[in-house]
Amino acid sequence: MAHTAARLARLALALGVSCGLVLSAPPSAAQSLAQSVSLRDSVPIGSDGLCEAQIQSPRPGQGLFDRQYRIVCRDAAASVGELQIVGGDTPQMALARLAGADATCRVAPAGSIGGGLNNVAAQLCTSPGKAVERLVLAGTRGGRTFAAAGLAVYADALRLGLATLAGDRLVEGAVNVPLTQAGDAQAFARAQAEAISAEIALSEAYRRSNAGLFAEAAEFFGVSATNLPGQNATEALLNAALQQSNLGNFAEARNLFAKAADDAAGNPLLARLARNFRSLDALNRADPAAALAVLDAPLPQLVDSMEATLQLQIDTVMAERLSSEGGNPVAGAGAVLTLAERLQLLDGQATYLRGTALRLLGHAAEADDLLRRAYADITAVREARVVTVLWLRAQILGDLGTLAEARGETGEAEARHRQAIGLLAATYPGSPALASATAQLAGLYARSGRREEAASLFRQLVANAGDDAHTPALRRHLAPWFALLAEPQANPAEAAEDMFAASQLMLRPGLAQTQAVLARELSGGSDEAAQLFRQAINLGRAIEMKRIEVLTAESQAEQDASLAAALPAMRGELDLLRQRQLDVQQQLAAYPRYRAVSSGRITLGELQATLGDGEGYLKLVMLDDAAYAIYANRISATAYRLDASPARIAQMVDTLRDSIAIEEGGQTITYPFELGVARQLATTLLGPVNDRLAQVRHLIFEPDGALLRLPINLLVMDDASVERYAARTADPDADPYDYRGTAWLGRAMQVTTSVSPASFRDVRAARRSQARGEYLGLGQNVPLLENAVFSPGTRSGIADERCFWSPLTWSNPVKADELRTASAILGSGGGGVALLTDGDFTDTRLKAMNDLNQYRILHFATHGLVTSPQPECPPRPALLTSFGDAESDGLLSFAEIFDLSLDADLVILSACNTASVGGLAASREAGIATGGDFALDGLVRAFVGAGGRNVVASHWPVPDDYDATGRLIGGFFDAGRGQSIAEALRLAQLGLMDDADTSHPFYWSAFAVVGDGAIALRR
């Protein structure tokens, strides 16, 4: 049941206020293209699709032929300028009016504008309290004055806009926005970031939800719920709750639903939204009976005043915002859904959910009837032209196909799945929704014995899937493809290549959430990468809008000759937008901050070309019921199915973790290590390629599932080690903690952990640090006083009074001994070293430092908080610091880390407990399943985005017993002379492995190199 119910994890209904758009083609599109610019409401500026001029309502006293426009560009959230055509003004009068009475201006070169404009004058102006410089232009033609004013960095848009209006024709040209980190441009970018309103964030949230990007949608809905007023805030909060449920964060979803309950209860629309979303939450939790109970609960009755509004459109202000999304007005009357139509769609979805719940409970016939009724109710709205529910219609069709297959009606099932694909292919190409629908059809072929058709369709799916196509549902739908590829009759080389390509569509939920948080952080930044990232986001939205416009015109072209004539120009605009987006993405690829939030994919051949002699890459893939691995070296690759299920592998990992270190009663307790289980796990993971590892000196390991919580250097590589230990410990006087002589994997080879194939390739290709200093050590926070008062807000990265960390969290600081050891070793070589400890080690000081990029190695000896402070709170990884000024919260969150400016070849995170599932046994009992994966993908990816190439992170705090920490760190840096990071760590670990007191993995195995361990440790 859980397997089937989980398919519903992408049912985030996009019927919110910001998505009430229907397919409505402008009937005079062809005529408008032939008209002069003066007769158009929206005028493209230049030919690269970045900016356009939108006509504004006449002002009081304005002449009959006077016009004014606002300039909207796709890389800016707010208008960047204005254009005016007025009679009676001289250019000097226009300049003064547009500059403003309080502006300070200087004459600027006017240059040639074009369009027959004469007497052109220009000036650059600033206003009190505003650092952003504005350009004002004015000239005359035919007795009229043409003027422009706006942000100076958009000078191209202002000049091209003036030429377009003056010449009354479209003008070729590109709008190039200079991207620098100098003062004015930085102030401009910050102003643009602040101009991203909550309403725009809500539109972005629905756009991502429609495409199945739940982690990203959750972030944007969260912003909207905090900043929007009234009904919009409640709607955003309900959506945020559903996204958390879709991501498996059920405790947080329950908390958010409770917050929205009172405000939603008395509103007929919001009450229906809450009902549907809570039902979806129950289905996500594999509880269809609870979903039915939610659907059976009574809804508030419509009062007379509400009934009177049912046939009215949404208010004018909201309709204007809806129709202007992406800067492209939606023409045609009735483009916005009425309230009655929204209620009908919500009730249709409720019928669908009831049918799905009954299907999961085994009531197939009743479920089929309800699903058909739901489809009819939804398509009845606006004659089935509501774009934003196409994915919901596709989901219903997919479920009908599943029921048909269960009845043995393969032909009917195939028809339903093909119909679903057809709905999504044009509107959401490359989306998770289309990928999942395609995978369902391919899975049907695989189960029906049509292997070649299944393979062809799966390959097509993988090739066409967008970078954001990864969802939990897709991971399940691809299971038949992995099963086919692991069959004995499959071609080994092709199977490895196909499995490797498909595996990169399976983004871990923790990583998806991390990327969403960091993407929001990047979109609000003020550097070059942030500006380009905003361009990419807005271009993506514009492409969606233009694609829908083209789709509409194509569907009606046979009945409307004007639309047929307009299609070539519309397609040309779409091509220009796509080319512009490619250009921006190519520029973005140079920035680590962007690479940290993107999900790039590479081919198996590209990975193999990255590997050197003696290197191997092992990638794991954990599906619901089966686990797979791909192993590659420079010349060959193998894909295989593991001999244990993901659940069994997780049991082995938990057994090993609990025998290493577990917290009980506030103490860390170590038990004799489960050597036999470590051998069994090694056989499970490496069985088919075990012999090949004999030639490997550097293994790059990409974990998945439970293996994110365990370093593989502690795997046991032969049976003899287990037998010798068992024979020795048969003597009751033998030391059960003595593991000398064990054939650990980490003894035989260097190990690097990889976050993804693309990230490994990028780190290996990155330039080395240019920092002048060698080492900066940070740690040993100041404990909080017993009655200390500290500011609320971000202790877990969210503003919720229930999500504060206890002051006791700061009471056991990590000693700075290891920092002093490292600084003494590195300082003896003449390199620049520095320490920040105690009261100097604060979050506010770190964020204010402008020379962090002058240290090649950063070493944090402090606790990492990678789980939730309370079960109902979301995890927000952070490093613990001392408290600083009034703005301090004693934490350096992973979003704040992302905003640091580093140039580090190595970041060391000691004592971070990055693999803890919950720290305390109570956390595990509370069902907290995130932690290790989120920490790896959170803290590590944040440091990579900030400019770190490699991160050495500990899976558990290394103890002070037997001076284990000092010996490990000292040995690491001592061995680093002429050695790579991974080899230096291996050599340091060997010293502890060979000592009876520290041969237990607890003492030597904790650290893992994430990135590319082949990079030299010391210069």
N, C-alpha and C positions, 0 to 999 in steps of 0.2 A: 504493500500500500504506500509506503514512504516513497518508493521509487516512482510510482505514478503520480502521487500528489505533488511531488517536487517539481513536476513539469509546469505547475501553475506559478512558479516563482517569477514569471515574467508578465504577470497580469496586472500591471499598474495602469488602471484605466485613465486615459488621457482626455477626460471630459471636464477638466478644470476650466476656470474662467479664462485662462490664457490659451486655450486650445479649441475654441469654438469656431473653427474655420471650416468652410465647405469648399468643394470644388466649384468655382464659379468663374468661368472664363469671361473676360471683357469682350463684349460683342463687337467692339469696333477696334480691335487690336491692329488690324491691317491698315485701316484708315489713319490711326494715330501715328503709325510709322511714316506715313506719307505726309502728315501735317507738318507745318513749321513748328519750331521749338516753342514759339509764343502761344501755341494752342494746346500744349501738353501740360499735364499736371505734374509729371515726374520726368526729369530730363537727365540722362546719363552725362556725367562729366568725364571727358576723356574716353579712352577705348579699352581700359584694363579692368573695368567692372568694379573698381574700388569705391567710387563716390558717385552721388547723384544729387541733383537739386530738386527739392520738393516745394511746390507752390504753397503759399500761406494765405489765409483769409485776408481780405482787404482791411486796412486800418481806417479809422474814422478820418474823414477829410482827404482821403487818398483819391487821386485823379482816376478817371475812367480807364486810362491806359497804363497806369502805374502798376507795377507788380513787385512782389518780394518773394524770395525763396529762402529756405534753409538748406544748408549743405550737410548731408549725412554720408559718412564714410563707414565702411564695414569693419574697420579696425578701431573704431571709437564708439563708446556707448552713448554719447550725447552729440548734438549738433556741433560741428567744428567751425561753422561760419554762416554768413548770409550773403545773399545777392539782392540788389535792388535796381529797378528801372524807374526813374522819376522824371517828371517834366518840371521845368522852372528852376531847378538847382544847378549851380555851377559845380564843377569837380571839387573846388575848395570848400563849398558849403556841404557837399556830401561827405568829404573827408572829416570835417569838423563834427558833423552830426553822428557819424558812425564811430568816431574815436571816443566820443563822450567828453563832457565838460571837465571831468577830473583827470583826464589822461595826460600823460607826458609823452610827447611824440617827437620824432626826428625824421627828417626827410630821408627817403630810401630810394634806390635806383628803380625807376619805373619799368624800364625795359620795353620790349615790344609785346603787346598783348595779342594782337590779331583781331579778326572780326571787323576790321574797318574802324576801330576805336581811335579817336584823336584826343589830343590834349591830356594824355594820361599822367596822373600824379600818384605818388605812393608815399606812405609813411609807416614807420614802425612805432607802436605805442604800447605803453604799460600803464596800468591803473593802480592806485594805492592799494596795498595789501595783496596784490596779485603778481607773482613772479613770471607768469606766462606772457610772452610777447605776442602782440597781435599785429597783423599786417592789414592796412587799409588801402584800397585802390579805387580810383575813380577816373572816368574819361567820358567823352561825348561822341555821339553819332546821331545825325539826323535830328538835331535839336533836342535830344534827350540825353540824360546823364545815366551812365551805367556805373554802379559802385559795388564793391565787395569788401567784406571785413571778416576776419576770422583768425584762428591760430596760425602764427607765422610758419610753423613747421608744415602746414598744409598750403603753402604758397602755390604749389602746382594746381591744386584744386581751385583756389581762388582765381588764378589767371585763366585756366581753361574754362571755368564757369563764366567769367566775364566775356571771353571770346565767343562762347557758345550763344549767350544771350544777345550780344552785339551783332553777330553775324546771322542770327536766327537760324542756325543749323548746327548739327552735331560736329564736334571738332575732335580729330584724332589726337592722341597723346596719352601719356601715363602720369599717374599721380605717385610721385616718389616721396615718402616721408623719411627724412633723415633720422637715423637712430643713433644717438650718442648718449653718453652718461654725463654730459656736461650739465651745468645748472639748469638752463632754461628747458632743455628737452626732458630732463628728469622731473622738473616741476610739472611740465605738461603731462607726462605719463602718469604722475601721481594724481593730477586733477582728473584725468580720464578714468583712472581706476576708481576714484571716489564717485564718479558720475554713473557708475554701474548701479542703477537703482534696484531696489528689491523687486519691483515689477518685472524688470528685465531678467533678473535672476529667476523669477517664477516662470517666465517664458522659456528660459534655458532649461529649467528643471523638467518641464513637460516635454520639451524636445528630446532630452536624453531619456526620459521615461518611455516615450513612444518607441524609441529605438532599442529599448531593453538595457540601457546603461544605468543600472540601478545604483551603483556606488556613486557615480557622478551626480545622478538625479538627487540622491539623498543629501549631498552637500548643498546643492542649490535650493532645494526645498527647505533645508534648515535655515539658510540665510533669509529666505522669504518669510518663514514663520516667525522669525525674530523681528523683522523690520516692517512687515506689512500690517495695516490695521484691520480690525473687524473680521468679516467673513473670509477675506482673502488669507488672513493669517491662519484661521482655523483650517481652511482647505489645504494650505501648505503644510500644516502640522500633520493632518491626516495622511497626506502623501508621504511626508517624511517617515511616519510610522510604518507605512506599507513598504517603503524601500528598505528599511531596516529588517523587516520581516523577510523580504525577498532575499536579503543577504544572510539570513540565518541568525540575526541578532534579535531573538524573540523577546528577551527581557527588556531590551531598550524599546522595541516596538510596543510592548504592553504599556510601558511607561508613557510613551508619546500618545497612544490612543487614550489613556486615562486623562491626560492633560487637555485633550480636545473634546472630551465627552460632553461636558456641560454646554459649551458653546455650540456644539453640533446638534444637540438633542431637540431643540425647538425649531430648527430650520428644516423644512421639507427636503431641500436639496442636499444640505450637508448631512442630514440624518441618513439619507440614502447612500451618500458617499461613505460615511462611517460604517454603515451596515455592510456594504460590499467589501470594503477594505478589511474589516474585522473577519468577515467570512473567508477572504483570501488568506489572511493570516492563519486562520485555523487549518486551511488546506495546506499551507506551507508547512505547518507543524504536523502534517499527516493525520489530521483529526477531522474527517469529513462529517462525523456526527455533530461535532461542535459547530462546524460551518452551517449545517442545517438549522441548529438551534438559533444561531445569530440571524439567519434569514427569516425565521419564524417570528421573531420579536416584532411587536407592533411599531408602526411609524407614526410620527405626529400628523394629525389631520391638517388639511389646508384650511386656513381661515378665509373669510370672504375677501379680505384685502389681498391675500396671496393669490386667490383664484383670479382676481381682477387683473393681476400682472402677468398671468401665465402666457398670454399671447403677445406681450411686449418684448421688444428687443432689450438686450443688456444696455445699460445707460450709455450715453454718447461718449463720455470720457473713456470708459472701458472698451467700447467698440473701436474707438480711435486707436487705442494702444494695441488691440488685437490686430487690427488691419494693417498696422504699420510695422509689425514685427519684421526685422531684417531690412527695414527701409523700403519695402515694396508694398504699396497699398494693394489691398484685395478689392478689385473692382466688382461692381454688380450689386444690386439690392439684395438684401437678405443674406449677406455673406456671414453674418454672425448668428449662432444658434439662439433660438428663443429659450426661455426658461422651461417651457413645456417640452421642448425637444430634448433638452438635457435630462429632464426627469424621465422621459421615455427611454432614453439611452441607458440611464442608470438602472431602471427597472428591467430593461432587456439584459443587462449584464447580470443582475441578480438571478434572473431565470437561468442564464447560462451557468452561474455558479451552483445553483441548486441541481441542475442536471449533472454537472461534474461531480458533485458530492455523492449523488445517487449512483453514478457510474462506479465510483471508487468503492461504494458499499455493495456492489454487485447487482444493482437493479438496472440492468442494461436497457431493457425496453423502455422503461419510464424515462431513463436518462436520455435516450435517443430522441424521444418525443419532445422533451424540454429543450434540448439543444437546437432542434429544428425550429421550435417556436421562438427561442431567443434570437436565432439568426434572422428570422422573418421580422421580428419587432425592431431589431437594430437597423436592418436594411430599409425599413419603411420610412425612416427619418430622411428627409430631403432626397428621396428617390435613390438612396444608397450612395450619395455623393459626399458623405462626411469623411474627409481624408483621415482625420485623427483616430478613427476607430477601424481602419482597415486591418491593422494588426490584430484587433480583437475578433473581427470576422474571420481572419485567417486562423486564429487559435480555435475558434468554434469548429471550423472546417477540419482542422487537424484532429480534434477530439471525435468528430463524427467519423473520420477515417479510421481512427483507432477502434471504434465500436464496430465498424464494418469489417475490419480485419479479424476481430475476435469472432464475428459471425461466420467467417470463412468467405466473405464477399470481397475478394482481393481486388476485383475490377472497380467496385464502388469505392474501396479504400484508396486506390490509386487516383481515381478521379477527384476525390475530396482533397487529397494532398496537393495534386496539381493545381486545383482551383485556388488553394491557399497560397501557393508559390506565385501564381499569376497576380494575385492581389498585391503582393509585397514587392515583386521584382522591380516594377517601375518607380514606386514611391519610396521604398526603403532599400535601395541596392547596397549590398555590403553590410547590412545591419544584422544584429543578433537575431532579430525576428525572422528574416529571410533565411539565414543560415540554419536556424532550428527547423523551419518548415521544410527546407531542402533535405536536411538530415533525416527527417521523419520519413520522407518518401524513399530515400536511399536505404534506410533501415528496413522498410517494407520489402524492397527488392532483395535485400540480403536474407531476410527471414523466409522469403518465397523461393529461394534457390536461384535467383537471377543475379549471380555473382558479378558478371561483367557489367551489367547495367548499374548495379550498386556501386562498384568500384569507380566507374566513370562519373557517376553523379557525386560521389564523395570527393573525388579529385577536383571536380568542378567547384564544389562548395568551398573547399580549402583554398583554391586558387582565387576565387572571387570574393572571399570574406574580407570585410574591412578590418582595420586594425582594432576596432572596438567590437568585433563580433563575438567575443568571449562572454558566455553566461553559464551559470550552473546547469541550465537546461541543455545547452549545446554539449557540455561535457558528457551528459547522459546520452544524448542522441548520437554521439559519435562512437559509442561503445560497440555497435555492430561493425563499424569500420576497423577498429582496432582488433576485434576478434577475427575478422577476415584476414588482416595482415599478418596475424600470428599463426595462421594455419600452416601446417607443414608444406603444403603444395605451393605456397606463395613464393614468388621470386625473392630471394634474400635481399639483394641490392635494392630492388624496387620497394620492398616492404619497409626497409629501414628508411628510405627517403620519404615515402608516403607517411609513415608513422611520425617521423621527425617533423614534417610540415604540419600535420594535424595537431601534434602535441602543443605547438605554439599558439593554438587558438584557445587553450585551456588555462586561462588566467586564474590563479588562486583567488578566492574571495578576499583574503587579507590584503593581497597585492592590489586588487581592484579598489578597495577602500583607501589604501594608502595613496594610490595614484590620484584618486578623486580629490582627496584633501589637499595634496600637493598641487594639483592642477588649479584648484581654486586659489591657493596661495600664489601661484605663479601668475594667474590672471589679474590679481590685484597688485602686482609688483610695479616697480618704477624703472627697471633696467631694460636693456635692449631685448632680451629674451621675452620679457613680459609683454612688451609692445608687439612683437612679432606673434606671440601666442594669442593675444587678443585679435590680431588680424586673422589668424587661422580659424579661431572660433567663429568670428562673424562671417568670414567667407564661407565656412561650412553651413551656417544658417542660410546665407543667401543662395547657396547652391541648392539646398533643399527647396526653398521657395520657388526658385526659377525652374527646378526640375518638375515640381507640381504644376507650374504654369504651362510648361511644355507638354506634360502629360495630358492636361485638360484640353489644350488646343489640338493635340493629336487625336483625342477621342471624339472631337466635334468637327474636325476639319472637313469631313465628307459632306456635312450638312451646312457648312459655313465657308464660303469661298474666301472671305476676308481672313479667317483664321488660317486657312491653308497658305495664303500668301504671306502671312506674318511668321509662319513657322521657321523658315530659314534664319531670319534675323534673331528669333528667340533662341534657337539652337546655337547660333553664333555667340550670343551673350553668355549662354551656359558654358560653352567651351572656354570663353575668356575667363570666366570665374574659376573654372577648374584649373586652368593654366596658372592663374594668379595664386591659387591655393598651393599648387605644386611648388611654385617659386618660393613662397613663404616657408613651406615645410622644409625645403632644401636649406634655406638660411637657418631655420631653427635647429636643424640637425647638428650644428656646430656647438650648441650650448648644452652643457651637462644638465642644467636645470630642466630643459625640455626632454632630454633623453631619460631622465628619471621619472617623468610622468607619461611617457609614451610606451607603447607595446610593440616595438619593432620586431620584425620577423626576418630570419635569414634562411637560406637553403642549407641542406646538409653539406653540399659541396663547399659553400662559403665557410662553414664551421671547420671542415677538415683542412681547408687551406690556411686557417688561422693556427692550427695545431702544429707543434714542432715534433722532432724526433723524440721518442720516449714519452710522449704525452697521450693520454686517453681522456675521452669525455663520456661520462655516464649520466644519462638523463632518465629520471623516473617519472611515470605518469600513473596516478592513482584514480581509477574510476570508481563507480559505486560498488561493483561486485568483482572487479578484476584489476590487477596491477600489471604494468608493462615497463620495459626498459629499452633504451636505445644506447648502444655503446659504439663509439667511433674513435678511430685514430686517423692518421694522415691518409692511409691507403685503403681502409676498409671500414665497413659499418655493419652492425647486427641489431635487429629488433627482436624481442622475445617477450613472452608472457611469463610473469613470475609464478612460482609454484605455490604461492600463498595469497589469500585475499587481502585487500587493504585492511579489513578489520583484524585479521590475524597478525599482520605486520604491525599494526598499532598496538596490539597486545604485547608483542615482543619488545617494542620500543618502550612501552610503559614499564614493563618488567625490568628492563635495563636501567631506565631512568630512576626507578624507585630503589634499585640496588646501588646506585651511585650516590645520590643525596636526596633526601626528602625532609621537608620541614614538619616537625611534630612538636606541638607545645612550645613554639617559638624557638626551637633548636634545630640545627641541621644535623641529621643522623645519617651515617654511612653504613651500609651493610656489605657483606661479602658480595663481590661482583658476580653476576650470573654469566659465567664464562661459556657455559653450554648454549645459552640463548644467543650470545654474541656470535658463536660459531654457526648456529642455525640461521640467524639473520644474514650472515655473510653468504652462506650457501644459497639462501633464497634470492638475494639480490644479484649475486655474481656468478651463479652456477654455470651458465653457458659460456661465459667469457673469462672464467677464473684462470684458465691456462694463459690467456693473452696478457693478463696483468703481470706475469713474471717479467715481461720486458718493459713495464711501465715504471718510470721514475717520478712522474708527476700526473696525478689523477685529478681531473676537474669534475666535480660532482654537483649535479643539479638536483636537489631533493624535491620531494613532493609529499603531501600528506603528513603522516606521523614522522617521517624522516627529517622534517624540518626541525624537530626537537632533539636531534641526536647527532653528534659528530661521528662520521663513519671511520675515523682513525682508530676507534676502539673495537672494530670488527675483528674477529679471530680467524686467521687464514688457514689453519690446519687443524685436523682432529687430534694430532699428537699433543698440542698444547693443552687441550681439555683433558686428555687422558693422563698426562703428567700431573696436572693440578689435582685431579681426582685421586690419583694414587698417593700423592704426598699428603693431602689433607685427610686421608683415611686415618692417619696418625692423630689422635686427639690432642697431642701437644704441638702439632704443626700450626703455623701462623696462617689463618685463612685469608689474610689481607696481603700475602706475598705472592705477586704475580710475575716475578722475574722469569725471563725465558719464554714468555708468551709471544707467539707470532702475531702481533698486532698488525693491522693494515698500515697504521701510521709509523710503524718501525720500518717497513719495507719501502715506503714511497712518500713523497710530498703530496699533500691534499689541499686543493682549493675548492671552496664552495662557490657555485655560480648561481646568480639570481635568474638568468635567462641566457640563451645562446647569444642574442644580440648584445646584451650588456657585457658578456665576456669578450666578444669581439671588439666592442667599443673601448673597454678598458685597456685591452692589449694594444690597440692602435693609438691610444691617447698619448700626447706628448708628456714627458716627465716634468716634474715640478721645477719651476724657476725660482722658488723661494730662496732667500739668502740664509735664513735661519734653519737649523737642523731639527730642533725639537722644542715642543711646548708641552709641559706636563700640567694637568689640571685635576684637582680633586680635593679630598678631605674637607667636606663641607662643615660648617659650624652648626652644631645641634641647636634645635629650637629650645628656648626657655620653656619651662612648664606651663606658664600662663601667657605665652606669647599670643599677640593678636596679629593676624595677617590678613591681607586683602583677599576678598573673594574673587572667584571668576574662572581661573584657568588651571586649577590644580590638576585636573585630568584632561585639560584641553577643551572643556565645555563649561558653560556657565550654569551650574545646577548645584544647589546647596547640598544635595545628597551625594554628590560626586567629588567630595573633598577627600584628600588623603589625610590620614591622622597625623598630628604633629610628631607622633612617635616615629614616623617614617624617616625623619631627619635625625633621629637620636643615635644612630649607629654608623657614623661616617667611616668610609674606607680609609685606612691610613695611607699617608703619602709615601711610605717607604719605597714602594716599587717605582714611584716617580723619581725619587732621589737616586735610586740605583741606576735607572736609565739615564738620567741627566749626568751623573758622574761618568758613566761609560762614554756617552756621546760627547760630553764636554771635553774629555781628555784628548779628543781628536781635533780640537780647535774649532768645532762647529758651534754656531750660536745656539745656546740652550736657554730656556727660561721656565720658571714654575709659577703657577697661580694656585695657591691653596688657601684654606681657611677663609677669612673674611674677604680676600681678594677674588675668591672663586664664586662669583655670583652670576645669575642669569643676565641681569641688566648690564653688568660690565662686559660680559662676553658679547652681547648683542651690540654694544657700543664700540667695540674694538675695531679699528680700521686696518690693523696689521696682522690679522689672523692668517692672511694669505702669504705671510712672510715666513711661515714655518712648514717644513717639509713633512714632519711627523707631529701629529697631535695625539696625546695620550690622556684619556679620561679614566681616572681611577675613582669611580663613583657608582652609586647604585643606579640601575636602569629600571624604570617603572614601566613594565610592558603589559600589565594586565589591568583589570578594572579596579578602582577603589571600592566599588560595591557591585554586586551581581547585576543590578539593573542599569549600570553605567557602561558606556562604550569604552573600549580600550583606546587610549591615546598615548602611544609610547613617548617617554621623556627621560631625560637625564636629571638626576637630583643635584642641586647646587646649594650653596649658601644663599640666604636671603640678602638682598641688596636694599635699594631705595624703596619708596612707597609704591612703585610700579612693579615690584618684584613679587613673584609667586614661588620662588625657590625651585623652579623647574625650567629646564631648557627643553621645550616641547619639540617634537620632530618637525612640526611646521616652522618653528623658530630656527631649528638647525638648518632647514632647507634654505632659509633666507641669509645664512651666513655666507661670507665670501672667502673661500678656501682655495689653496693651491697645494694640496697635500698628496704625496704619494701614498701615505699610510695614516689611517686613523685607528687608534687602539681603544676599544671599549672594554675595560676590565670591570669585573664584578657586576655585569649587567643582567645575568640570569635570563639571557635572551631566549632560552628554550622552555622556560617554565610555563606550564599550561595554566597555572593559577597560583603558584607559589605554595599556598597552604592547601591542605587536604579539603578544607571547607569550600574552596573555590571549585575544586573538581566536582564536589558533591552538588554545587549550585549549578553545574552544567556549563561553566565557562570553558568554551572550547577554543577560544582564541588565545594568543599569547606568543608562542614561539614563532608561528608563521607571521603574525602581525609585527612582531619585533624585528625579525629578519627583514621583512619587506618595508617596515617603517623606519626604524633608526638607520639601518644600513642605506636604504635608498635615499633618505634625507641627506645623509652625509655625501653620498655620491652626487646628488643634485647640487649640493653646495660647493662641489669642486674637489671631493676626495676620490682617489682612484681605487684604493683598497681599504677594507675595513677588517680589522682583527677583532672579533667579538667573542665573548665567553658565553657558553651555554649555561654555566652556573658560576657563582663566585668561587674563585680559587681560595682555599683556606690558608690561614697563617701557620698551621701546624707544620713542623719540620722545615720552616722557612720556604715552603713550596712556592709561594708567589715570588719572593725575592730571587730564588734560584731559577725559576722559569723565565722571569723577565730579564734577569742578569744574563742567563745563558742565551736567551734570544738575541740580545744586542751584542753580546760577545761573539756569538757565532755569525753575526751579521756581516762581519768583515769579509767582503767578497762573495757573500752568499745571497740567494734570493730570499724573499720573505718566507715562503713556504719551507724552504730548506733550513733556514735559520730556526724556525719554529720546531721543525722535526728534530733537529740536533739538540735543541734545548729540552724537548720532551724525552729524548733518549736518556738523558742524564737522570731524570726522575723515574723512568721505566725500570732502570737498572739498579735502583736503590730499593731495598725491601720495604722501607718505611713509606715510600711514595710511589710504589709500583701499581697501586690501585688507580684505575682511570680517574677517580675523583680528583687526584692531585695533578695529573699531567694532560688529561684529554680535553679539557673544557674549551680551549681556544680553537677557533676556526678562522681561516683566511677567506674572506669574501671578496671576489674581484678577480685578480690574476696574480697568484702567488709567485710567478716567475720574475716579477719586478724586483730589482735589487733593493735590499733592505737599507743599506748605507751607501752614501756616495763614495 
